[in-house]
Amino acid sequence: MAAEPGSSDRAAVLDELRRLRTRMPQLTGALAAGVDGLVVAHDCPGVDPDGLAALTAAELGVAVRVSDATGKGELRELLVRGEDGYVATYAAGRSAVLTLLAEDRVNVGRLHLEGRRAAARVGELVDAAEAAAKALRPARTTAATRTRTTRTPRTSTTTDARTATDS
C-alpha cells in the first residue's frame, strides 16, 4: 500500500478479517496486504504475516502476468490448493489484496463468496485510508513557485593560471 493506514484504519480492517473468520470456521488465517508485500492487518495464527505478505505479492505478480498473457483481463482472484488446504487471494481495491488460508474441507464456493465480499470491504477501507492520507499530505512545491537566484559565472583568463615556469 502506498500510504500507511492509521491505527483506526488497521483496526477496521482487522475487525473485518475477524468477522470473516467467525463466519467461516474453516478459515485458518486471513491477511490483508498491499500489492507491495507489506502487511496491512492479519489474523493468521501460526503463520509469519510478513513472509506471507511478501509471498502473496510475488504470486500476485506472476498471476497478473499469466492473466495478461492469456488475455483474461485484470486479475481478480487466485486459488492454490495444497494437500492440506487452500490459499485464496482476492484483489481488494486499487492497491491491496486479501489472502485467506482454509482447511481442505472448506466449501470452495462459500470461500469465494465470503472472500469476494470481504475483499470488497477491505478494499474500500484501504482505499479510503489512502485517500485520507493523501489529503493530509502538504502539497509539493512546484517548479513555478520556486525562486532561484542566478549566479554570475566566474571568469578567468589563461594568463592568470600560468606560473613563472610555464613561459
N, C-alpha and C positions, 0 to 999 in steps of 0.2 A: 504494500500500500504506500502510496506516495506520502501521505500525511499520516502522522501517528494520531490515532483517535485518543481522546481524553479518557480518563478513568470511568466516567459515566457512560461513555460510548462502549468501552470494553465491557462494562458490566451489563449493558443491554444485549450485546452480542453473546456474552457468556450465559445470560439468562435464557436466550433463545436456544442455545445449544443444550442446556439442561432440560428445558421443556421438551425438546425433541427426544432426548434420551429417555425421559419419563413416558412419552407417548409410545416409544418403541423400545421395549426392554431388551430386544436382541442386539441393540447397538452397544458396542463395547467402547466406543470413543467418538468424539466429534471435535473437529478443529476448523477454525476459520483463520485463513491466512491471506496475505497479499499475494498477488501474482509474482512478486519479487522474492517470495520464500520466507517472509517474516511473519511470525505468529501475531494474530490479532487477539484471539481468545481460544481457549481449548478446555475440553473436558474429556481427557483421554488418559485415564489412569494406567500406569504400566508402560506407557509409550513416551519416548522423548519427543515433545512437541516441536522443538526446534529442528530436529532431524526430519520429522515427518513433514513439516512445512517446506523444508528445503527439497525433499524428495518429491513433494507434490508439485513444486514449481518446475522441477526437472521433467516429471512426467507430463505436466501440462504443456511444456514447450514442445515435446515430441508429439503429443496428441494434436496440438494445433497444427503442426506441420503435416501430419497424416491427413487431418481433415481438409486442409488447404489443397494438398497434393491430389486428393481423390475428388475434389470438387463438391464436398458435402456441406460446405458453408461454415459458419462460425461455430466453434466448439461449444457445446452446451454441457455435456457430462461425459464421464469416463468411468467404466466399471471394470474392476480387476477381481477375478475370482481365484482365490488360493485354496489350498487343501482344507484350511480351517476357517474359511470365511471370505468376506468381501471387503474391498476398499472401493468406495464410490466417491467420485469427485464431481462437484457441480459448479458451474460458473455462478458467481454471486456478485451481481452489479458490474461496474466498469473495471474494478481493479482488485477483486477478491475472489476467493474460491472457498467452498465448503467441502471438507473431506470427512466422510463417515466410515467408521470401521464397524463391521457387523458380523455376527456369528453365521456359520454355514446354514443354519436352519431358518434364517430370516426369509420373509416373504419379499422377493425382489421387487415385485410390483408395488407393494406398500413402501418399500425402501425408496424407490424412485418417487412416488407420490409425496411422501413426507420430506424427502431430501430436496426436491424441487421447491416445495413451499418454504422450507427453512432457508434455502439458498436465496430465494427472492427476498425474504425478510432480512437476512444478514446483509445482502447487497444494498438494500435500502438504508440500513443503519450505517454501513461503512461509507457509502456514497455521501450520505448526509453529513457524516463526521468530516469527510474530506472537504466538502463544500464549506462547512463552517470554519475549518482550519484555514482554508484559502482566503475566506472573507476577513479573517483576523490578521493575516499577514500584511505588513505595511507594503504599500505599492512600491515597486522598484523605481529608482530614479532613471528617467530616460535620458538618452544622449542629448536630446534637445534642451533639457533643462539644466544640464551641466554647463558650467562656465570654465573656460580654460584660459590661462594666461599664456601668451606666446612668448617664447624665449628668443632673444636676439642671438643669432648664430655667432659663434666666435670666429674671428678672422685671424689668420696667422699668415705670415709670409715665410717663404722658404729660407730667406736670408736670416730670419730670426732663429731658425732652428740649427743653423750651421755653427760649428765650433771653429776654433782657430786652426785646427788640424785639417779641416775639410778643404781649405783653399789650395 
